[in-house]
Amino acid sequence: MREEVLSRFLGKAGGTFPMNVILIGYRASGKTSVGRRVAELLGYPFHDTDEIVMKAAGKTIRDIVDEGGWPLFREMEKGAIASISGKDGCVVALGGGAVLDEENIKQVNENSLFIWLKADAETVVNRMRKDGNNGAQRPPLTGGGTWKEVAELLRSREEVYRKNANFIVDTAGRSIEESCKEIVRRLRKSEGGGQENGEAREPPGR
């Protein structure tokens, strides 16, 4: 299956210039878990920009933000994205707010297909509460409570996520494996340029 998926994904048999799969979306939407599995299915290396930042700093995101605020983290995030900008044939999980900076998108835009992993506020909050490391690693983005923050930020970022996405995969109510299968199905369908319910599109400026 892997060879068939790659052939369709590249849009040409025997392609030698592999594309990147870039996963975007809010925190706890499944980018890391789903990304690792999709990378396995495609035989691609996997990169998570949050993990790159934490490894470089030797600290959690919470520690980075506590010491230098979100501007420091965003600066380090930009560097992490730049470090993978020249890579081909990989799966990348971008931090939830990375798409708010157009420079970040430009860094990885060439030869890449963007997939928005979408999840509603209830799903995100439930996943965050079940993840014991979430609070320790990722501080709040606003001064509001968890539910209010998630709902407001999802609304404010929806247009940006949608604008940059070639495909949208709703992970709410889906297991990691189910989300991965849906992504692979979409990649296979992409050869013919097919669209489903308006969820597959070519973003402006691509």
Z-matrix of the N, CA and C atoms (Angstrom, degrees):
N
C 1 1.461
C 2 1.521 1 111.22
N 3 1.342 2 116.45 1 -36.29
C 4 1.456 3 119.80 2 -175.54
C 5 1.520 4 111.44 3 -56.63
N 6 1.364 5 116.85 4 -45.41
C 7 1.458 6 119.93 5 -178.51
C 8 1.529 7 110.88 6 -63.32
N 9 1.336 8 116.38 7 -40.06
C 10 1.455 9 120.61 8 -179.93
C 11 1.519 10 110.65 9 -64.90
N 12 1.349 11 115.72 10 -44.36
C 13 1.460 12 120.03 11 179.91
C 14 1.517 13 110.77 12 -61.60
N 15 1.336 14 116.35 13 -45.86
C 16 1.461 15 119.89 14 -178.72
C 17 1.519 16 111.04 15 -63.67
N 18 1.345 17 116.65 16 -40.85
C 19 1.449 18 119.84 17 -179.55
C 20 1.518 19 110.88 18 -61.22
N 21 1.328 20 116.42 19 -45.48
C 22 1.459 21 120.77 20 179.96
C 23 1.528 22 110.68 21 -69.20
N 24 1.323 23 115.60 22 -38.92
C 25 1.458 24 120.65 23 -179.75
C 26 1.518 25 110.21 24 -60.62
N 27 1.332 26 116.95 25 -44.88
C 28 1.451 27 121.14 26 -179.41
C 29 1.526 28 111.91 27 -73.72
N 30 1.339 29 116.23 28 -20.07
C 31 1.456 30 118.72 29 178.68
C 32 1.515 31 113.05 30 82.06
N 33 1.340 32 116.29 31 5.96
C 34 1.457 33 119.50 32 178.22
C 35 1.521 34 108.50 33 -157.27
N 36 1.306 35 115.92 34 140.11
C 37 1.461 36 119.90 35 -179.44
C 38 1.517 37 109.72 36 -69.10
N 39 1.322 38 115.29 37 140.97
C 40 1.457 39 119.42 38 177.00
C 41 1.505 40 113.24 39 68.22
N 42 1.316 41 119.70 40 23.38
C 43 1.454 42 121.70 41 -179.29
C 44 1.516 43 111.81 42 -61.44
N 45 1.330 44 116.57 43 143.16
C 46 1.464 45 120.73 44 -178.72
C 47 1.515 46 111.44 45 -116.21
N 48 1.316 47 118.32 46 8.74
C 49 1.459 48 121.61 47 -178.27
C 50 1.520 49 107.79 48 -124.27
N 51 1.344 50 117.10 49 76.74
C 52 1.462 51 121.03 50 -172.42
C 53 1.515 52 113.72 51 -64.52
N 54 1.311 53 115.03 52 146.26
C 55 1.449 54 121.09 53 177.96
C 56 1.515 55 110.55 54 -87.44
N 57 1.319 56 114.92 55 163.93
C 58 1.457 57 121.61 56 173.57
C 59 1.521 58 109.22 57 -100.18
N 60 1.312 59 116.20 58 147.74
C 61 1.458 60 122.17 59 172.79
C 62 1.519 61 106.52 60 -106.83
N 63 1.328 62 116.63 61 115.82
C 64 1.460 63 121.99 62 -178.08
C 65 1.522 64 108.86 63 -107.60
N 66 1.324 65 116.85 64 119.58
C 67 1.460 66 121.54 65 179.56
C 68 1.520 67 109.98 66 -97.62
N 69 1.326 68 115.62 67 126.18
C 70 1.459 69 121.15 68 178.57
C 71 1.525 70 108.82 69 -122.96
N 72 1.312 71 116.22 70 162.39
C 73 1.455 72 120.31 71 -179.91
C 74 1.511 73 111.03 72 145.29
N 75 1.323 74 115.53 73 171.40
C 76 1.461 75 121.82 74 -177.56
C 77 1.526 76 110.38 75 -70.73
N 78 1.332 77 116.36 76 162.37
C 79 1.461 78 120.23 77 176.61
C 80 1.530 79 110.16 78 -58.16
N 81 1.310 80 115.85 79 146.88
C 82 1.471 81 122.85 80 -179.44
C 83 1.529 82 113.26 81 67.91
N 84 1.332 83 116.75 82 16.60
C 85 1.470 84 119.10 83 175.82
C 86 1.524 85 110.98 84 -84.10
N 87 1.337 86 116.62 85 -10.77
C 88 1.462 87 120.60 86 176.94
C 89 1.514 88 114.76 87 108.87
N 90 1.334 89 118.08 88 11.08
C 91 1.464 90 120.42 89 -173.55
C 92 1.531 91 113.11 90 -59.28
N 93 1.327 92 116.76 91 -44.30
C 94 1.463 93 119.24 92 -177.25
C 95 1.524 94 111.84 93 -72.33
N 96 1.321 95 117.32 94 -51.03
C 97 1.467 96 121.02 95 -178.33
C 98 1.524 97 111.73 96 -63.28
N 99 1.319 98 115.89 97 -47.50
C 100 1.460 99 120.38 98 179.74
C 101 1.526 100 110.15 99 -68.13
N 102 1.329 101 115.92 100 -40.73
C 103 1.461 102 120.10 101 -178.84
C 104 1.515 103 112.94 102 -59.66
N 105 1.319 104 116.50 103 -43.29
C 106 1.469 105 119.85 104 179.14
C 107 1.529 106 110.88 105 -60.81
N 108 1.316 107 115.85 106 -42.93
C 109 1.467 108 119.59 107 -177.56
C 110 1.525 109 111.41 108 -70.42
N 111 1.329 110 117.54 109 -41.09
C 112 1.464 111 120.42 110 177.76
C 113 1.525 112 109.64 111 -62.20
N 114 1.330 113 116.49 112 -40.66
C 115 1.465 114 120.48 113 178.14
C 116 1.526 115 110.69 114 -60.10
N 117 1.320 116 116.56 115 -40.16
C 118 1.466 117 120.62 116 177.62
C 119 1.528 118 110.79 117 -62.84
N 120 1.326 119 116.08 118 -44.24
C 121 1.461 120 120.55 119 -178.31
C 122 1.525 121 111.70 120 -64.19
N 123 1.327 122 116.72 121 -36.57
C 124 1.460 123 121.16 122 -178.19
C 125 1.523 124 112.75 123 -89.18
N 126 1.338 125 116.90 124 -11.46
C 127 1.455 126 119.86 125 -175.99
C 128 1.516 127 111.78 126 72.53
N 129 1.341 128 116.12 127 29.75
C 130 1.463 129 122.19 128 -178.65
C 131 1.534 130 109.86 129 -103.57
N 132 1.331 131 117.70 130 152.98
C 133 1.470 132 119.43 131 169.49
C 134 1.522 133 109.45 132 -71.64
N 135 1.327 134 116.71 133 155.58
C 136 1.460 135 121.71 134 -178.40
C 137 1.519 136 110.35 135 -117.99
N 138 1.336 137 116.00 136 136.95
C 139 1.461 138 121.90 137 177.91
C 140 1.522 139 109.09 138 -130.43
N 141 1.316 140 116.62 139 133.24
C 142 1.463 141 122.90 140 176.72
C 143 1.523 142 107.19 141 -119.64
N 144 1.329 143 117.20 142 117.74
C 145 1.469 144 119.09 143 -174.04
C 146 1.524 145 112.53 144 -64.97
N 147 1.333 146 117.68 145 -33.15
C 148 1.467 147 119.57 146 176.12
C 149 1.526 148 110.43 147 -62.50
N 150 1.328 149 116.38 148 -42.18
C 151 1.458 150 120.53 149 -179.71
C 152 1.521 151 111.08 150 -67.36
N 153 1.328 152 116.81 151 -37.12
C 154 1.466 153 120.61 152 177.91
C 155 1.522 154 110.00 153 -62.62
N 156 1.331 155 116.38 154 -43.63
C 157 1.467 156 120.83 155 179.33
C 158 1.523 157 110.75 156 -62.39
N 159 1.325 158 116.93 157 -48.40
C 160 1.462 159 120.29 158 -177.63
C 161 1.525 160 111.96 159 -64.65
N 162 1.324 161 116.63 160 -37.57
C 163 1.463 162 119.91 161 178.99
C 164 1.520 163 110.76 162 -66.71
N 165 1.338 164 116.59 163 -42.27
C 166 1.464 165 120.59 164 -179.50
C 167 1.522 166 111.57 165 -65.90
N 168 1.343 167 115.97 166 -38.16
C 169 1.463 168 120.54 167 -177.18
C 170 1.522 169 112.21 168 -84.92
N 171 1.329 170 116.37 169 -22.53
C 172 1.455 171 119.79 170 -174.70
C 173 1.516 172 111.71 171 68.55
N 174 1.341 173 115.34 172 26.62
C 175 1.463 174 121.51 173 -177.00
C 176 1.517 175 109.46 174 -143.55
N 177 1.319 176 116.02 175 162.12
C 178 1.455 177 120.39 176 173.22
C 179 1.521 178 109.03 177 -77.50
N 180 1.322 179 115.81 178 164.99
C 181 1.461 180 119.68 179 177.09
C 182 1.522 181 109.85 180 -61.73
N 183 1.310 182 116.64 181 -38.43
C 184 1.465 183 120.05 182 178.35
C 185 1.526 184 110.70 183 -59.12
N 186 1.329 185 117.83 184 -44.60
C 187 1.463 186 120.68 185 179.88
C 188 1.522 187 111.43 186 -63.57
N 189 1.333 188 115.80 187 -40.65
C 190 1.465 189 120.18 188 179.22
C 191 1.520 190 110.33 189 -62.03
N 192 1.331 191 115.86 190 -46.37
C 193 1.468 192 120.64 191 -178.95
C 194 1.524 193 110.97 192 -67.73
N 195 1.326 194 117.26 193 -39.15
C 196 1.466 195 120.18 194 178.53
C 197 1.525 196 111.21 195 -61.57
N 198 1.325 197 116.68 196 -34.41
C 199 1.461 198 120.61 197 -176.87
C 200 1.526 199 113.37 198 -85.17
N 201 1.332 200 116.71 199 -38.16
C 202 1.463 201 118.71 200 -174.68
C 203 1.506 202 115.61 201 -130.93
N 204 1.331 203 117.57 202 5.18
C 205 1.457 204 120.75 203 179.81
C 206 1.527 205 111.98 204 78.22
N 207 1.321 206 115.01 205 173.51
C 208 1.462 207 119.85 206 179.14
C 209 1.521 208 113.15 207 -63.20
N 210 1.357 209 119.66 208 -31.87
C 211 1.469 210 118.99 209 177.26
C 212 1.529 211 112.37 210 -57.82
N 213 1.338 212 117.52 211 -38.27
C 214 1.464 213 120.25 212 178.19
C 215 1.522 214 110.32 213 -64.91
N 216 1.327 215 116.24 214 -44.05
C 217 1.463 216 118.66 215 179.21
C 218 1.519 217 110.98 216 -62.69
N 219 1.341 218 117.64 217 -43.31
C 220 1.467 219 120.50 218 -178.71
C 221 1.526 220 110.61 219 -62.81
N 222 1.326 221 116.75 220 -36.03
C 223 1.463 222 120.64 221 177.84
C 224 1.533 223 110.19 222 -64.94
N 225 1.320 224 116.05 223 -43.88
C 226 1.462 225 120.07 224 178.47
C 227 1.526 226 110.90 225 -67.66
N 228 1.315 227 115.99 226 -35.93
C 229 1.464 228 120.69 227 177.63
C 230 1.521 229 110.61 228 -62.67
N 231 1.319 230 116.07 229 -41.91
C 232 1.463 231 120.44 230 179.28
C 233 1.527 232 110.08 231 -60.79
N 234 1.341 233 116.06 232 -40.09
C 235 1.456 234 119.80 233 177.77
C 236 1.518 235 112.00 234 -65.38
N 237 1.330 236 116.33 235 -38.33
C 238 1.464 237 120.61 236 178.97
C 239 1.524 238 110.66 237 -63.85
N 240 1.322 239 116.23 238 -42.02
C 241 1.463 240 120.81 239 179.68
C 242 1.524 241 110.38 240 -66.61
N 243 1.332 242 116.56 241 -39.79
C 244 1.463 243 120.38 242 177.97
C 245 1.527 244 111.07 243 -62.36
N 246 1.329 245 116.51 244 -32.86
C 247 1.468 246 120.56 245 -177.29
C 248 1.524 247 112.91 246 -68.90
N 249 1.325 248 117.12 247 -20.63
C 250 1.469 249 119.81 248 179.46
C 251 1.522 250 111.98 249 -110.40
N 252 1.328 251 116.82 250 4.60
C 253 1.466 252 120.24 251 -173.26
C 254 1.526 253 113.05 252 -65.27
N 255 1.322 254 117.77 253 -26.08
C 256 1.457 255 119.55 254 -177.85
C 257 1.513 256 114.08 255 -93.40
N 258 1.315 257 116.93 256 3.45
C 259 1.462 258 120.49 257 -176.81
C 260 1.529 259 111.15 258 -85.11
N 261 1.314 260 115.77 259 148.05
C 262 1.464 261 121.74 260 176.97
C 263 1.524 262 109.39 261 -123.86
N 264 1.311 263 115.93 262 150.88
C 265 1.449 264 120.64 263 176.29
C 266 1.505 265 113.49 264 67.42
N 267 1.332 266 116.76 265 53.54
C 268 1.465 267 120.10 266 178.66
C 269 1.528 268 109.91 267 -143.68
N 270 1.311 269 115.28 268 164.06
C 271 1.460 270 122.18 269 174.62
C 272 1.520 271 106.86 270 -107.35
N 273 1.339 272 116.25 271 130.55
C 274 1.462 273 121.20 272 -176.13
C 275 1.522 274 109.97 273 -126.48
N 276 1.329 275 116.05 274 129.72
C 277 1.462 276 121.47 275 172.67
C 278 1.518 277 107.79 276 -100.37
N 279 1.323 278 116.78 277 112.71
C 280 1.463 279 121.04 278 178.47
C 281 1.521 280 109.87 279 -86.05
N 282 1.325 281 116.46 280 146.52
C 283 1.453 282 120.90 281 175.00
C 284 1.518 283 110.05 282 -58.29
N 285 1.318 284 116.74 283 152.86
C 286 1.460 285 121.28 284 -174.48
C 287 1.512 286 115.15 285 -55.55
N 288 1.333 287 117.30 286 -35.18
C 289 1.459 288 120.52 287 -177.90
C 290 1.510 289 114.28 288 -98.05
N 291 1.329 290 117.70 289 1.55
C 292 1.465 291 120.89 290 -176.08
C 293 1.521 292 112.63 291 -61.08
N 294 1.336 293 116.73 292 -34.56
C 295 1.466 294 120.17 293 -176.33
C 296 1.523 295 112.65 294 -71.01
N 297 1.324 296 117.55 295 -11.27
C 298 1.464 297 120.15 296 179.73
C 299 1.520 298 111.30 297 -71.93
N 300 1.328 299 116.92 298 -18.09
C 301 1.461 300 122.47 299 177.84
C 302 1.526 301 107.84 300 -104.05
N 303 1.329 302 117.03 301 112.07
C 304 1.461 303 120.61 302 -176.29
C 305 1.521 304 112.60 303 -60.52
N 306 1.339 305 117.08 304 -27.81
C 307 1.458 306 120.02 305 178.88
C 308 1.524 307 110.95 306 -62.88
N 309 1.312 308 116.21 307 -35.48
C 310 1.463 309 119.31 308 178.06
C 311 1.522 310 111.24 309 -63.80
N 312 1.321 311 116.26 310 -41.82
C 313 1.461 312 120.70 311 178.94
C 314 1.524 313 110.17 312 -64.34
N 315 1.320 314 116.63 313 -42.46
C 316 1.463 315 120.44 314 -179.82
C 317 1.523 316 111.35 315 -62.14
N 318 1.335 317 116.21 316 -34.04
C 319 1.459 318 120.21 317 -178.36
C 320 1.526 319 111.70 318 -61.33
N 321 1.320 320 116.86 319 -36.47
C 322 1.473 321 120.18 320 -174.79
C 323 1.525 322 112.77 321 -116.19
N 324 1.319 323 116.82 322 10.46
C 325 1.465 324 120.64 323 -173.54
C 326 1.523 325 113.24 324 -70.78
N 327 1.331 326 116.69 325 -37.33
C 328 1.458 327 119.69 326 -174.76
C 329 1.528 328 111.54 327 -65.78
N 330 1.309 329 115.32 328 130.62
C 331 1.461 330 121.62 329 176.30
C 332 1.527 331 112.75 330 58.78
N 333 1.330 332 116.57 331 35.27
C 334 1.465 333 120.53 332 -178.44
C 335 1.519 334 111.36 333 -128.39
N 336 1.310 335 115.25 334 149.56
C 337 1.452 336 122.42 335 175.12
C 338 1.524 337 107.39 336 -116.92
N 339 1.330 338 116.05 337 124.19
C 340 1.460 339 121.77 338 -174.92
C 341 1.530 340 110.87 339 -97.97
N 342 1.316 341 115.85 340 130.74
C 343 1.460 342 121.41 341 178.02
C 344 1.524 343 108.92 342 -122.20
N 345 1.317 344 115.96 343 122.96
C 346 1.466 345 121.15 344 177.64
C 347 1.516 346 108.77 345 -89.53
N 348 1.317 347 115.97 346 114.83
C 349 1.459 348 120.75 347 173.01
C 350 1.521 349 107.20 348 -86.36
N 351 1.305 350 114.49 349 107.54
C 352 1.458 351 121.54 350 -172.64
C 353 1.524 352 110.90 351 -99.18
N 354 1.331 353 115.81 352 140.68
C 355 1.467 354 121.19 353 175.49
C 356 1.520 355 108.02 354 -150.18
N 357 1.324 356 116.95 355 141.58
C 358 1.459 357 120.60 356 -179.74
C 359 1.523 358 110.19 357 -75.29
N 360 1.328 359 115.63 358 167.78
C 361 1.468 360 121.24 359 -175.53
C 362 1.524 361 112.56 360 -58.89
N 363 1.323 362 116.75 361 -41.95
C 364 1.466 363 119.86 362 -178.99
C 365 1.525 364 111.22 363 -61.09
N 366 1.333 365 115.77 364 -44.13
C 367 1.462 366 120.23 365 179.38
C 368 1.517 367 111.00 366 -63.42
N 369 1.329 368 116.57 367 -44.97
C 370 1.466 369 121.05 368 -179.29
C 371 1.528 370 110.99 369 -60.81
N 372 1.325 371 116.48 370 -48.61
C 373 1.470 372 120.50 371 -178.60
C 374 1.524 373 110.75 372 -62.13
N 375 1.316 374 117.67 373 -43.18
C 376 1.466 375 120.75 374 179.30
C 377 1.524 376 111.53 375 -62.23
N 378 1.322 377 116.36 376 -40.99
C 379 1.465 378 119.53 377 178.95
C 380 1.523 379 111.21 378 -67.32
N 381 1.324 380 116.58 379 -39.57
C 382 1.458 381 120.22 380 179.24
C 383 1.523 382 110.98 381 -63.30
N 384 1.322 383 116.30 382 -38.95
C 385 1.466 384 120.55 383 -179.43
C 386 1.523 385 111.77 384 -70.40
N 387 1.327 386 116.75 385 -31.57
C 388 1.460 387 120.41 386 179.25
C 389 1.524 388 111.86 387 -78.28
N 390 1.336 389 116.36 388 -23.00
C 391 1.465 390 120.87 389 -179.58
C 392 1.521 391 109.20 390 -87.10
N 393 1.307 392 116.73 391 104.72
C 394 1.457 393 120.51 392 -176.88
C 395 1.506 394 113.86 393 -64.30
N 396 1.342 395 117.93 394 -22.61
C 397 1.463 396 120.67 395 -178.17
C 398 1.519 397 113.02 396 -89.36
N 399 1.334 398 116.92 397 -12.06
C 400 1.461 399 119.41 398 -174.16
C 401 1.518 400 112.67 399 -59.79
N 402 1.328 401 117.10 400 -49.87
C 403 1.453 402 120.07 401 -178.41
C 404 1.506 403 112.86 402 -66.04
N 405 1.339 404 116.03 403 -34.68
C 406 1.458 405 119.92 404 -178.77
C 407 1.521 406 111.99 405 -72.37
N 408 1.328 407 116.59 406 -31.43
C 409 1.457 408 120.15 407 -175.62
C 410 1.515 409 113.69 408 -95.88
N 411 1.337 410 117.33 409 -30.23
C 412 1.461 411 119.94 410 -173.38
C 413 1.523 412 110.62 411 -127.60
N 414 1.324 413 116.93 412 111.03
C 415 1.467 414 120.18 413 179.89
C 416 1.520 415 111.50 414 -75.95
N 417 1.340 416 118.12 415 165.25
C 418 1.465 417 121.28 416 177.18
C 419 1.526 418 110.58 417 -60.62
N 420 1.318 419 115.53 418 152.45
C 421 1.462 420 120.67 419 178.27
C 422 1.519 421 111.71 420 -92.11
N 423 1.330 422 116.48 421 -21.32
C 424 1.461 423 121.29 422 179.43
C 425 1.517 424 108.30 423 -133.84
N 426 1.322 425 115.56 424 179.64
C 427 1.456 426 119.51 425 179.65
C 428 1.510 427 113.66 426 -87.75
N 429 1.329 428 117.02 427 -1.64
C 430 1.457 429 120.52 428 -178.08
C 431 1.513 430 111.92 429 -79.63
N 432 1.325 431 116.89 430 170.75
C 433 1.453 432 121.23 431 176.49
C 434 1.517 433 110.60 432 -68.22
N 435 1.330 434 116.13 433 169.01
C 436 1.462 435 120.82 434 -175.04
C 437 1.522 436 112.75 435 -57.14
N 438 1.337 437 117.04 436 -52.26
C 439 1.465 438 119.79 437 -177.85
C 440 1.523 439 111.37 438 -61.63
N 441 1.315 440 117.19 439 -47.41
C 442 1.462 441 120.94 440 -178.84
C 443 1.519 442 110.74 441 -61.59
N 444 1.327 443 116.45 442 -43.99
C 445 1.464 444 120.46 443 -179.73
C 446 1.519 445 111.48 444 -61.36
N 447 1.323 446 116.05 445 -48.99
C 448 1.462 447 120.17 446 -178.49
C 449 1.521 448 111.12 447 -61.08
N 450 1.325 449 117.41 448 -48.02
C 451 1.466 450 121.16 449 -178.49
C 452 1.525 451 111.43 450 -60.88
N 453 1.329 452 116.78 451 -44.11
C 454 1.462 453 120.64 452 -178.21
C 455 1.523 454 111.63 453 -67.89
N 456 1.332 455 116.94 454 -43.82
C 457 1.457 456 119.65 455 -178.02
C 458 1.523 457 111.87 456 -70.77
N 459 1.318 458 117.36 457 -34.68
C 460 1.463 459 119.36 458 175.61
C 461 1.522 460 110.34 459 -61.34
N 462 1.322 461 116.12 460 -43.98
C 463 1.473 462 120.03 461 178.81
C 464 1.523 463 111.08 462 -63.40
N 465 1.323 464 116.79 463 -43.28
C 466 1.463 465 120.47 464 -175.84
C 467 1.529 466 112.63 465 -71.31
N 468 1.329 467 116.78 466 -26.96
C 469 1.463 468 119.93 467 -177.05
C 470 1.521 469 113.83 468 -97.41
N 471 1.320 470 117.20 469 -10.82
C 472 1.463 471 120.10 470 -173.80
C 473 1.520 472 112.51 471 -54.93
N 474 1.325 473 117.30 472 -45.51
C 475 1.461 474 120.52 473 -177.63
C 476 1.525 475 111.22 474 -62.30
N 477 1.340 476 116.61 475 -40.10
C 478 1.464 477 120.47 476 -179.45
C 479 1.523 478 110.59 477 -67.36
N 480 1.330 479 116.18 478 -45.06
C 481 1.462 480 119.35 479 177.69
C 482 1.523 481 110.53 480 -59.57
N 483 1.325 482 115.91 481 -46.93
C 484 1.463 483 120.64 482 -176.83
C 485 1.526 484 111.21 483 -64.16
N 486 1.321 485 116.29 484 -40.61
C 487 1.464 486 120.86 485 -178.11
C 488 1.522 487 111.92 486 -62.25
N 489 1.316 488 116.46 487 -36.17
C 490 1.458 489 120.45 488 -174.75
C 491 1.523 490 114.14 489 -92.75
N 492 1.333 491 117.30 490 -5.47
C 493 1.466 492 119.97 491 -174.25
C 494 1.522 493 113.02 492 -90.16
N 495 1.322 494 116.19 493 131.59
C 496 1.458 495 120.83 494 168.83
C 497 1.529 496 109.85 495 -78.95
N 498 1.335 497 114.89 496 -34.99
C 499 1.457 498 121.22 497 178.41
C 500 1.522 499 109.66 498 -136.93
N 501 1.316 500 115.48 499 152.68
C 502 1.464 501 121.65 500 175.16
C 503 1.520 502 107.72 501 -120.75
N 504 1.317 503 116.50 502 127.34
C 505 1.459 504 121.44 503 176.23
C 506 1.520 505 107.88 504 -123.63
N 507 1.319 506 116.01 505 117.29
C 508 1.462 507 121.31 506 179.73
C 509 1.526 508 108.40 507 -81.78
N 510 1.335 509 116.70 508 116.80
C 511 1.465 510 120.28 509 -177.87
C 512 1.525 511 112.81 510 -91.74
N 513 1.323 512 117.89 511 -6.05
C 514 1.468 513 120.97 512 178.83
C 515 1.524 514 109.53 513 -63.70
N 516 1.318 515 116.74 514 128.96
C 517 1.452 516 120.58 515 179.30
C 518 1.511 517 114.19 516 77.18
N 519 1.326 518 117.25 517 4.04
C 520 1.459 519 121.35 518 178.73
C 521 1.524 520 110.03 519 -113.49
N 522 1.316 521 116.11 520 143.64
C 523 1.458 522 120.65 521 173.04
C 524 1.525 523 108.29 522 -76.65
N 525 1.328 524 116.43 523 170.16
C 526 1.461 525 120.57 524 177.29
C 527 1.520 526 109.90 525 -57.58
N 528 1.328 527 116.41 526 -46.16
C 529 1.462 528 120.38 527 -177.80
C 530 1.522 529 111.10 528 -64.50
N 531 1.317 530 117.51 529 -39.49
C 532 1.467 531 120.69 530 179.07
C 533 1.521 532 110.97 531 -65.33
N 534 1.320 533 117.10 532 -40.37
C 535 1.464 534 120.96 533 178.15
C 536 1.520 535 110.41 534 -64.75
N 537 1.332 536 116.68 535 -40.29
C 538 1.461 537 121.10 536 179.19
C 539 1.522 538 111.02 537 -64.29
N 540 1.319 539 116.84 538 -43.08
C 541 1.461 540 120.64 539 178.95
C 542 1.524 541 110.82 540 -62.54
N 543 1.335 542 116.39 541 -37.79
C 544 1.463 543 119.87 542 178.45
C 545 1.521 544 110.54 543 -65.83
N 546 1.327 545 116.91 544 -39.89
C 547 1.463 546 120.59 545 178.68
C 548 1.524 547 110.36 546 -64.11
N 549 1.326 548 116.68 547 -46.90
C 550 1.462 549 120.42 548 179.36
C 551 1.522 550 110.45 549 -61.25
N 552 1.329 551 117.13 550 -39.53
C 553 1.470 552 120.66 551 177.39
C 554 1.516 553 110.70 552 -61.11
N 555 1.338 554 116.36 553 -42.04
C 556 1.461 555 119.89 554 179.47
C 557 1.527 556 111.01 555 -66.11
N 558 1.334 557 116.81 556 -38.94
C 559 1.458 558 120.13 557 179.34
C 560 1.523 559 110.46 558 -63.38
N 561 1.314 560 116.70 559 -40.59
C 562 1.460 561 120.79 560 178.87
C 563 1.526 562 110.35 561 -65.42
N 564 1.323 563 116.48 562 -38.04
C 565 1.463 564 121.41 563 -178.25
C 566 1.525 565 111.48 564 -71.62
N 567 1.339 566 116.38 565 -23.98
C 568 1.467 567 120.62 566 -172.52
C 569 1.517 568 113.11 567 -64.68
N 570 1.337 569 117.76 568 -22.79
C 571 1.456 570 119.39 569 -178.88
C 572 1.517 571 111.10 570 -58.17
N 573 1.330 572 116.01 571 -40.15
C 574 1.454 573 119.28 572 -178.10
C 575 1.507 574 113.69 573 -88.55
N 576 1.345 575 116.58 574 1.92
C 577 1.450 576 120.17 575 179.91
C 578 1.503 577 113.20 576 70.00
N 579 1.343 578 116.43 577 19.86
C 580 1.457 579 120.15 578 -177.89
C 581 1.505 580 112.51 579 -66.97
N 582 1.332 581 116.54 580 151.19
C 583 1.445 582 121.67 581 177.94
C 584 1.518 583 109.56 582 -127.65
N 585 1.331 584 114.84 583 146.33
C 586 1.456 585 119.81 584 177.83
C 587 1.514 586 109.79 585 -126.34
N 588 1.320 587 115.79 586 119.50
C 589 1.462 588 120.13 587 176.06
C 590 1.525 589 112.50 588 52.52
N 591 1.325 590 116.35 589 31.94
C 592 1.456 591 119.86 590 177.48
C 593 1.509 592 113.62 591 70.53
N 594 1.345 593 118.33 592 13.07
C 595 1.452 594 119.69 593 -175.70
C 596 1.518 595 113.81 594 -94.64
N 597 1.304 596 118.75 595 -5.00
C 598 1.455 597 120.75 596 174.72
C 599 1.514 598 107.10 597 -115.69
N 600 1.296 599 115.96 598 123.21
C 601 1.454 600 118.97 599 -174.37
C 602 1.513 601 110.82 600 -152.54
N 603 1.307 602 116.30 601 162.92
C 604 1.451 603 122.05 602 173.65
C 605 1.517 604 107.04 603 -99.45
N 606 1.335 605 118.15 604 113.03
C 607 1.460 606 120.62 605 -178.03
C 608 1.521 607 111.53 606 -61.45
N 609 1.331 608 117.90 607 152.31
C 610 1.453 609 121.82 608 178.25
C 611 1.518 610 110.73 609 -57.74
N 612 1.307 611 115.83 610 140.50
C 613 1.455 612 119.87 611 173.72
C 614 1.508 613 114.79 612 83.28
N 615 1.325 614 117.66 613 2.61
C 616 1.457 615 119.25 614 179.39
C 617 1.509 616 109.62 615 -86.49
